[in-house]
Amino acid sequence: MEIRRLGPADEALLLGAAPLLDRPPLAEAARAFLADPLSYFLLASVEGQPAGFIRAHELRQFDSPRPQFFLYEIGVDPEFQRRGIARALIAELHALARARDAEEDFVLTNPGNEPAMALYRATGGVRDEEDVVMFVYPLV
């Protein structure tokens, strides 16, 4: 397995990983995402085939000089699940966050999403609060 952070020259790799994503990336948006130094797309490949990914963002804070990392989305192709790919992707994100002297990584999920809950617990995640609720404001 190989994990690499995609950058501006890797648009074709991101577009090629589209089957892993819930929504296909738009070329222009993918270009802008990959050019943003605070946006992270980690692609795991097995024998050259896209197997999994993480999409994350480095967030600046006003009360600390140290950033936080928001693990926005993770996915593994069903063919490659249960092989440690998600764990390896999370470990790589932790390594990148440590290299940036980040204060913490965090991820949001639903309590009913047992596979995600198990993954985050197994990779050292600590549930912050029992009653957190996320509100979304659709702007379109």
C-alpha positions in Angstrom: 0.0 0.0 0.0 1.2 3.5 -0.8 -0.3 6.7 0.7 0.4 10.1 -0.7 -0.8 13.6 -0.3 -2.0 14.8 -3.6 -0.9 18.3 -4.7 -1.6 20.6 -7.6 0.1 18.3 -10.2 -2.1 15.4 -9.1 -5.5 16.5 -10.4 -5.8 13.4 -12.7 -5.2 11.1 -9.7 -8.0 12.8 -7.7 -10.3 12.6 -10.6 -9.3 8.9 -11.1 -10.3 8.3 -7.5 -13.8 9.5 -8.1 -15.5 6.1 -7.6 -14.3 6.2 -4.0 -16.1 9.5 -3.3 -19.8 10.0 -2.5 -20.0 12.8 -5.1 -17.7 13.1 -8.1 -15.3 16.0 -8.0 -15.6 18.9 -10.4 -12.3 19.5 -12.3 -12.1 23.2 -11.4 -13.0 22.6 -7.7 -10.5 19.7 -7.5 -7.8 22.0 -8.9 -8.5 24.7 -6.3 -8.6 22.1 -3.5 -5.3 20.6 -4.4 -3.7 24.1 -4.8 -4.8 25.1 -1.3 -1.9 24.4 1.2 -4.5 24.0 4.1 -6.5 21.3 2.2 -5.4 17.7 2.3 -6.3 14.8 0.1 -4.5 11.6 1.0 -4.9 8.8 -1.5 -4.1 5.2 -0.6 -3.3 2.9 -3.5 -2.8 -0.8 -3.7 -0.8 -2.0 -6.7 -1.6 1.3 -8.4 -5.4 1.0 -7.8 -7.1 3.7 -5.7 -8.2 2.0 -2.5 -9.1 4.7 0.0 -8.8 8.4 0.8 -9.0 11.1 3.5 -10.1 14.6 2.8 -9.0 17.0 5.6 -8.5 20.6 6.4 -5.9 22.5 8.5 -7.8 25.0 10.6 -6.3 28.2 12.0 -7.3 29.3 15.5 -7.5 32.7 17.1 -6.7 31.5 20.6 -3.7 29.4 19.8 -0.8 29.6 17.3 -1.2 25.8 16.7 -3.7 24.6 14.1 -6.3 21.9 14.4 -6.9 19.3 11.7 -10.5 18.5 10.7 -10.8 15.0 9.1 -13.8 15.8 6.9 -14.2 12.6 5.0 -12.7 9.1 4.8 -13.5 6.3 2.6 -12.2 2.9 1.5 -13.4 0.9 -1.5 -15.4 -2.1 -0.3 -12.9 -4.4 -2.1 -10.2 -3.1 0.1 -12.0 -2.8 3.5 -10.8 -4.7 6.6 -7.1 -4.5 5.4 -5.9 -1.6 7.6 -6.2 1.1 4.9 -8.4 3.4 6.9 -6.1 3.0 10.0 -3.1 3.8 7.8 -4.7 6.9 6.3 -5.6 8.2 9.8 -2.1 7.5 11.0 -0.7 9.4 8.0 -3.0 12.4 8.7 -1.8 12.3 12.4 1.8 12.4 11.2 1.1 15.4 8.9 -0.7 17.2 11.7 2.2 16.5 14.1 4.6 17.9 11.5 2.6 21.1 11.4 2.6 21.2 15.3 -1.2 20.8 15.4 -3.0 20.8 18.6 -5.4 18.1 17.7 -7.2 16.2 14.9 -10.9 15.9 15.1 -13.7 14.2 13.1 -17.5 14.3 13.3 -19.7 11.3 12.8 -23.1 9.9 13.8 -23.4 7.7 16.9 -25.4 5.2 14.8 -22.5 4.8 12.3 -21.0 1.9 14.2 -18.2 1.1 11.7 -17.0 4.8 11.9 -17.3 4.8 15.7 -15.3 1.6 15.9 -12.6 2.9 13.5 -12.2 6.2 15.4 -12.0 4.4 18.8 -9.5 1.8 17.4 -7.3 4.6 16.1 -7.1 6.4 19.4 -10.0 8.8 19.0 -11.7 10.0 22.2 -15.3 10.9 22.2 -15.4 14.6 23.2 -19.0 15.1 24.2 -22.0 12.9 24.3 -24.6 15.5 23.2 -22.9 17.3 20.3 -25.3 18.1 17.5 -24.2 19.5 14.2 -26.4 22.0 12.4 -25.9 22.6 8.7 -27.0 25.8 6.9 -27.6 25.1 3.2 -26.7 28.3 1.3 -28.0 27.2 -2.1 
